[in-house]
């Protein structure tokens, strides 16, 4: 889902996880559960790589 979101939007923001299709799979809460405290760092690193 993240791959498809990036292909359509070119960036990922934490708020994006509150909208479809992420919301149907648990939204931001589920993403925090999966990635834990590394979520913000992961999003920042992903966005930097996409901008390069």
N, CA, C and O atoms as CSV, one atom per row, in Angstrom:
chain,resi,resn,atom,element,x,y,z
A,1,UNK,N,N,0.820,-1.192,0.000
A,1,UNK,CA,C,0.000,0.000,0.000
A,1,UNK,C,C,0.866,1.259,0.000
A,1,UNK,O,O,0.536,2.246,-0.658
A,2,UNK,N,N,1.974,1.220,0.740
A,2,UNK,CA,C,2.859,2.381,0.781
A,2,UNK,C,C,3.448,2.627,-0.604
A,2,UNK,O,O,3.543,3.772,-1.044
A,3,UNK,N,N,3.838,1.572,-1.282
A,3,UNK,CA,C,4.390,1.710,-2.636
A,3,UNK,C,C,3.391,2.404,-3.557
A,3,UNK,O,O,3.755,3.328,-4.284
A,4,UNK,N,N,2.159,1.973,-3.530
A,4,UNK,CA,C,1.133,2.566,-4.381
A,4,UNK,C,C,0.871,4.021,-4.005
A,4,UNK,O,O,0.646,4.862,-4.876
A,5,UNK,N,N,0.900,4.313,-2.719
A,5,UNK,CA,C,0.695,5.688,-2.268
A,5,UNK,C,C,1.831,6.587,-2.765
A,5,UNK,O,O,1.589,7.691,-3.253
A,6,UNK,N,N,3.050,6.113,-2.639
A,6,UNK,CA,C,4.205,6.888,-3.094
A,6,UNK,C,C,4.133,7.113,-4.599
A,6,UNK,O,O,4.438,8.208,-5.072
A,7,UNK,N,N,3.744,6.117,-5.344
A,7,UNK,CA,C,3.643,6.252,-6.798
A,7,UNK,C,C,2.633,7.327,-7.182
A,7,UNK,O,O,2.817,8.014,-8.186
A,8,UNK,N,N,1.588,7.479,-6.411
A,8,UNK,CA,C,0.546,8.459,-6.720
A,8,UNK,C,C,0.818,9.840,-6.130
A,8,UNK,O,O,0.364,10.843,-6.680
A,9,UNK,N,N,1.558,9.908,-5.007
A,9,UNK,CA,C,1.695,11.171,-4.277
A,9,UNK,C,C,3.120,11.677,-4.113
A,9,UNK,O,O,3.321,12.841,-3.763
A,10,UNK,N,N,4.102,10.836,-4.356
A,10,UNK,CA,C,5.519,11.171,-4.284
A,10,UNK,C,C,6.049,11.471,-2.886
A,10,UNK,O,O,7.259,11.642,-2.733
A,11,UNK,N,N,5.217,11.541,-1.876
A,11,UNK,CA,C,5.643,11.701,-0.484
A,11,UNK,C,C,4.703,10.924,0.423
A,11,UNK,O,O,3.602,10.541,0.029
A,12,UNK,N,N,5.168,10.702,1.652
A,12,UNK,CA,C,4.341,10.058,2.672
A,12,UNK,C,C,4.347,10.962,3.894
A,12,UNK,O,O,5.404,11.405,4.343
A,13,UNK,N,N,3.183,11.230,4.419
A,13,UNK,CA,C,3.017,12.018,5.636
A,13,UNK,C,C,2.266,11.150,6.639
A,13,UNK,O,O,1.451,10.320,6.237
A,14,UNK,N,N,2.522,11.322,7.942
A,14,UNK,CA,C,1.811,10.510,8.933
A,14,UNK,C,C,0.293,10.564,8.786
A,14,UNK,O,O,-0.381,9.554,8.987
A,15,UNK,N,N,-0.249,11.720,8.441
A,15,UNK,CA,C,-1.707,11.846,8.285
A,15,UNK,C,C,-2.255,10.980,7.157
A,15,UNK,O,O,-3.434,10.628,7.166
A,16,UNK,N,N,-1.418,10.637,6.193
A,16,UNK,CA,C,-1.861,9.812,5.068
A,16,UNK,C,C,-2.408,8.463,5.533
A,16,UNK,O,O,-3.252,7.868,4.863
A,17,UNK,N,N,-1.930,7.989,6.671
A,17,UNK,CA,C,-2.353,6.680,7.164
A,17,UNK,C,C,-3.764,6.680,7.734
A,17,UNK,O,O,-4.292,5.622,8.078
A,18,UNK,N,N,-4.376,7.843,7.839
A,18,UNK,CA,C,-5.753,7.940,8.318
A,18,UNK,C,C,-6.766,7.848,7.178
A,18,UNK,O,O,-7.973,7.870,7.421
A,19,UNK,N,N,-6.292,7.746,5.954
A,19,UNK,CA,C,-7.164,7.694,4.780
A,19,UNK,C,C,-7.032,6.350,4.081
A,19,UNK,O,O,-6.082,5.603,4.316
A,20,UNK,N,N,-7.999,6.053,3.217
A,20,UNK,CA,C,-7.980,4.802,2.451
A,20,UNK,C,C,-6.708,4.746,1.617
A,20,UNK,O,O,-6.254,5.789,1.146
A,21,UNK,N,N,-6.133,3.611,1.421
A,21,UNK,CA,C,-6.544,2.290,1.898
A,21,UNK,C,C,-6.012,1.952,3.287
A,21,UNK,O,O,-6.368,0.915,3.847
A,22,UNK,N,N,-5.155,2.820,3.855
A,22,UNK,CA,C,-4.526,2.517,5.141
A,22,UNK,C,C,-5.536,2.422,6.279
A,22,UNK,O,O,-5.409,1.561,7.149
A,23,UNK,N,N,-6.538,3.301,6.278
A,23,UNK,CA,C,-7.526,3.316,7.354
A,23,UNK,C,C,-8.248,1.974,7.468
A,23,UNK,O,O,-8.606,1.554,8.569
A,24,UNK,N,N,-8.461,1.308,6.350
A,24,UNK,CA,C,-9.152,0.019,6.369
A,24,UNK,C,C,-8.308,-1.083,6.993
A,24,UNK,O,O,-8.823,-2.144,7.348
A,25,UNK,N,N,-7.016,-0.829,7.125
A,25,UNK,CA,C,-6.112,-1.829,7.707
A,25,UNK,C,C,-5.630,-1.431,9.103
A,25,UNK,O,O,-4.707,-2.044,9.640
A,26,UNK,N,N,-6.247,-0.412,9.687
A,26,UNK,CA,C,-5.902,-0.028,11.045
A,26,UNK,C,C,-5.366,1.381,11.178
A,26,UNK,O,O,-5.168,1.863,12.293
A,27,UNK,N,N,-5.133,2.039,10.080
A,27,UNK,CA,C,-4.731,3.437,10.092
A,27,UNK,C,C,-3.404,3.710,10.783
A,27,UNK,O,O,-2.522,2.853,10.838
A,28,UNK,N,N,-3.287,4.908,11.300
A,28,UNK,CA,C,-2.054,5.362,11.918
A,28,UNK,C,C,-1.703,4.522,13.144
A,28,UNK,O,O,-0.527,4.276,13.411
A,29,UNK,N,N,-2.705,4.089,13.880
A,29,UNK,CA,C,-2.455,3.240,15.048
A,29,UNK,C,C,-1.750,1.944,14.667
A,29,UNK,O,O,-0.812,1.522,15.343
A,30,UNK,N,N,-2.193,1.325,13.605
A,30,UNK,CA,C,-1.580,0.072,13.149
A,30,UNK,C,C,-0.162,0.316,12.650
A,30,UNK,O,O,0.734,-0.490,12.899
A,31,UNK,N,N,0.042,1.424,11.947
A,31,UNK,CA,C,1.377,1.740,11.445
A,31,UNK,C,C,2.335,1.949,12.615
A,31,UNK,O,O,3.477,1.491,12.570
A,32,UNK,N,N,1.877,2.637,13.662
A,32,UNK,CA,C,2.707,2.806,14.860
A,32,UNK,C,C,2.988,1.463,15.517
A,32,UNK,O,O,4.090,1.230,16.013
A,33,UNK,N,N,2.007,0.588,15.522
A,33,UNK,CA,C,2.183,-0.736,16.107
A,33,UNK,C,C,3.241,-1.529,15.338
A,33,UNK,O,O,4.053,-2.229,15.942
A,34,UNK,N,N,3.233,-1.421,14.016
A,34,UNK,CA,C,4.168,-2.179,13.179
A,34,UNK,C,C,5.566,-1.583,13.213
A,34,UNK,O,O,6.544,-2.314,13.363
A,35,UNK,N,N,5.676,-0.255,13.074
A,35,UNK,CA,C,6.985,0.383,12.957
A,35,UNK,C,C,7.485,1.021,14.250
A,35,UNK,O,O,8.660,1.377,14.351
A,36,UNK,N,N,6.616,1.167,15.226
A,36,UNK,CA,C,7.009,1.693,16.524
A,36,UNK,C,C,7.600,3.088,16.459
A,36,UNK,O,O,7.190,3.923,15.652
A,37,UNK,N,N,8.562,3.317,17.319
A,37,UNK,CA,C,9.161,4.643,17.432
A,37,UNK,C,C,9.987,5.024,16.210
A,37,UNK,O,O,10.398,6.178,16.082
A,38,UNK,N,N,10.234,4.094,15.327
A,38,UNK,CA,C,11.011,4.361,14.117
A,38,UNK,C,C,10.170,4.944,12.986
A,38,UNK,O,O,10.708,5.291,11.935
A,39,UNK,N,N,8.862,5.054,13.188
A,39,UNK,CA,C,7.979,5.493,12.107
A,39,UNK,C,C,8.374,6.856,11.550
A,39,UNK,O,O,8.525,7.006,10.338
A,40,UNK,N,N,8.540,7.845,12.414
A,40,UNK,CA,C,8.874,9.183,11.913
A,40,UNK,C,C,10.205,9.186,11.171
A,40,UNK,O,O,10.327,9.820,10.123
A,41,UNK,N,N,11.198,8.488,11.703
A,41,UNK,CA,C,12.489,8.404,11.021
A,41,UNK,C,C,12.352,7.706,9.677
A,41,UNK,O,O,12.963,8.121,8.692
A,42,UNK,N,N,11.563,6.663,9.638
A,42,UNK,CA,C,11.345,5.931,8.394
A,42,UNK,C,C,10.677,6.808,7.339
A,42,UNK,O,O,11.077,6.800,6.175
A,43,UNK,N,N,9.666,7.557,7.746
A,43,UNK,CA,C,8.971,8.447,6.818
A,43,UNK,C,C,9.921,9.533,6.309
A,43,UNK,O,O,9.940,9.829,5.114
A,44,UNK,N,N,10.703,10.124,7.205
A,44,UNK,CA,C,11.651,11.161,6.792
A,44,UNK,C,C,12.684,10.610,5.810
A,44,UNK,O,O,12.985,11.240,4.796
A,45,UNK,N,N,13.221,9.438,6.115
A,45,UNK,CA,C,14.222,8.818,5.246
A,45,UNK,C,C,13.625,8.465,3.880
A,45,UNK,O,O,14.261,8.675,2.847
A,46,UNK,N,N,12.436,7.945,3.882
A,46,UNK,CA,C,11.753,7.606,2.641
A,46,UNK,C,C,11.532,8.854,1.780
A,46,UNK,O,O,11.802,8.845,0.579
A,47,UNK,N,N,11.041,9.919,2.404
A,47,UNK,CA,C,10.794,11.149,1.662
A,47,UNK,C,C,12.080,11.772,1.144
A,47,UNK,O,O,12.093,12.324,0.044
A,48,UNK,N,N,13.172,11.696,1.920
A,48,UNK,CA,C,14.465,12.202,1.428
A,48,UNK,C,C,14.918,11.419,0.214
A,48,UNK,O,O,15.381,12.006,-0.764
A,49,UNK,N,N,14.791,10.108,0.262
A,49,UNK,CA,C,15.209,9.266,-0.862
A,49,UNK,C,C,14.354,9.548,-2.098
A,49,UNK,O,O,14.859,9.544,-3.221
A,50,UNK,N,N,13.075,9.789,-1.892
A,50,UNK,CA,C,12.196,10.070,-3.018
A,50,UNK,C,C,12.498,11.429,-3.652
A,50,UNK,O,O,12.331,11.606,-4.859
A,51,UNK,N,N,12.938,12.373,-2.845
A,51,UNK,CA,C,13.241,13.709,-3.357
A,51,UNK,C,C,14.576,13.764,-4.095
A,51,UNK,O,O,14.817,14.669,-4.894
A,52,UNK,N,N,15.428,12.801,-3.824
A,52,UNK,CA,C,16.779,12.804,-4.428
A,52,UNK,C,C,16.752,12.467,-5.886
A,52,UNK,O,O,17.800,12.429,-6.530
